[in-house]
């Protein structure tokens, strides 16, 4: 095996257990501006992260190449780094799960499609965006990107796991103008089956994202019933569910501290981590080699579990949930693919349910505008008024404010308009009982 030398050296130098995590990636991207290719890039990369237990402590080493000399470097670095570890965290290298549900997430046909064919679709996208609406005055970019990656985990317990995945993205950014007002709209599509590319549908979404904002102005400051678009709901949900991170709970810095088995959201909400979903972001083992599985985090509003890696699970005396993912050389904790159990109502039916209120389609400044300790947020936003059960006037230059705990407890309906987002979320629109809006 290619990596035998590494394991032989590790054993010879007294490393008790050792692991090698190999990731490779290939990316292709190009974009057009005014009918000309303005960017074209092809990148290949590899990463080798070695972890080992030496004198009861974990040592970690990282390299972007692998050869005989680097194998020695990785082994020596593990020993050196283990010697400076001062914490008493348990040092665990996983021996393997009893069963893995292997899922194929790699489509070899994608790489067989010529660059010319992929480029042709991009020219079609730019042309179609221009044709759809005379208010489109500029196309800032149309872009294609493609990623193929693999991860391989090998350890001294005989565990060897490999998963490959690939997908493409088509995206467009258009500028619309009416009078002196200028608005920018963006949308994208992704998959790993090239036959599913629908340029016309994407162009319509890009144009709609821009032109529907025209005429927007601040609304009257008030407390409104609200519909959150899937994109907005996704951003807020990811921030909220991050509180299920067991490491943060153990550090007593989570809003979910002491809330296991208790109500943390509306009974309308069931949120699951679904690494084995049907899609391109499947993960059937985590970065520690643990078999993943679908599980509710919040069920009918009640917190079901924290998310664990091996170390935090050992501290709490529970089983890992298979949510150990690398952040550099460190094993952190992350959800894999969040899914909200959807309802049946269309977006139009949600507007009818609200009657009079506001539809929030975009938020900005989540990093700066959210206090992770308290859950309080104040975010620049835009969207539309809802009047008599219909989406009407666009609104912008507004701020929504509140608290994440209150927001998700105030969900009164979950829509059926599910969107699958690149950020690892499958989510519909949400209806919120009340939200504070600052406008004019």
Secondary structure as UniProt FT lines:
FT   TURN            2..3
FT   HELIX           4..12
FT   TURN            13..14
FT   STRAND          17..33
FT   TURN            34..35
FT   STRAND          36..54
FT   TURN            55..56
FT   STRAND          57..63
FT   HELIX           68..82
FT   TURN            83..84
FT   TURN            108..109
FT   HELIX           110..112
FT   HELIX           115..132
FT   TURN            134..135
FT   STRAND          136..155
FT   TURN            156..157
FT   STRAND          160..178
FT   TURN            179..180
FT   STRAND          181..191
FT   HELIX           194..196
FT   HELIX           199..211
FT   TURN            212..215
FT   STRAND          222..228
FT   HELIX           230..241
FT   HELIX           242..244
FT   HELIX           246..250
FT   TURN            251..252
FT   TURN            255..258
FT   TURN            260..261
FT   TURN            267..268
FT   STRAND          271..273
FT   TURN            275..276
FT   TURN            280..281
FT   TURN            287..288
FT   STRAND          295..299
FT   TURN            300..301
FT   STRAND          302..303
FT   HELIX           310..316
FT   STRAND          324..327
FT   TURN            328..329
FT   STRAND          330..333
FT   STRAND          338..340
FT   HELIX           347..354
FT   STRAND          357..364
FT   HELIX           366..369
FT   TURN            372..374
FT   STRAND          376..387
FT   TURN            388..389
FT   STRAND          390..403
FT   HELIX           404..409
FT   STRAND          411..414
FT   STRAND          419..421
FT   TURN            422..424
FT   STRAND          425..427
FT   STRAND          430..438
//
